[in-house]
Amino acid sequence: MEEPQRGIRATYAESTITVYQAYSPEIGLPAVRQGRFPAAWKRDRMTWIKPSFLWMMYRCGWATKAGQETVLAIEITRDGFEWALRHACLSSYVRGLHPDLSTWQRQLKRAPARVQWDPECDLHLRPLTYRSLQLGLSGEAVKRYADEWTVAISDVTPLAREIHELVRRSELDAAATLLPKERPYPAGDELLATLRP
């Protein structure tokens, strides 16, 4: 089956979806222990969540980049995730999708969430031909994410390291079996109509 050019692939259940973020141990480990983000976590800045495990691995270099050594799997409510999509704006202007540049700029300034479509990655973290969602949260969306939507936080750094080691040994089949089982997320056209260039 051919992948859609822009789609949300994720691990999800009936009422929750898993997204990924990577932090320093000073943020990540207390978040896992407490099941919520610690006081040191900045609520006043944009935070990006990624439903794609391999895109997170690309971003954090398999948990080796400075400040991204702890990879978190954050289970959030699907209601919250979809609220963010309904209140999101594309992070870049697209002629034909937006009425004009200034309208998009106004929408972007007001929106508590923004969407970016980045190339999905293979196990070697090489870009694929289709793109996956990154969702940026700010303002009201960050507060809701931290205080209302987050159901559970777990540390998947050991999993990231195990998969990475298998990839380094060219044991790709074994590595692939350990990947989180992601499937197309049932986001209807009404959720993505203004978010797909």
Secondary structure, 3 states (H helix, E strand, C coil): CCCCCEECEECECCCEEEEEEEECHHHHHHHHHHCCCCCCCCCCCCEEEECCHHHHHHHHCCCCCCCCCEEEEEEEEHHHHHHHHHCEEECCCCECCECCHHHHHHHHHHCCEEEEEEEEECCCCCEEEEEEEEEEECCHHHHHHHHHHEEEEEECHHHHHHHHHHHHCCCHHHHHHHCCCCEECCCCHHHHCCCCC
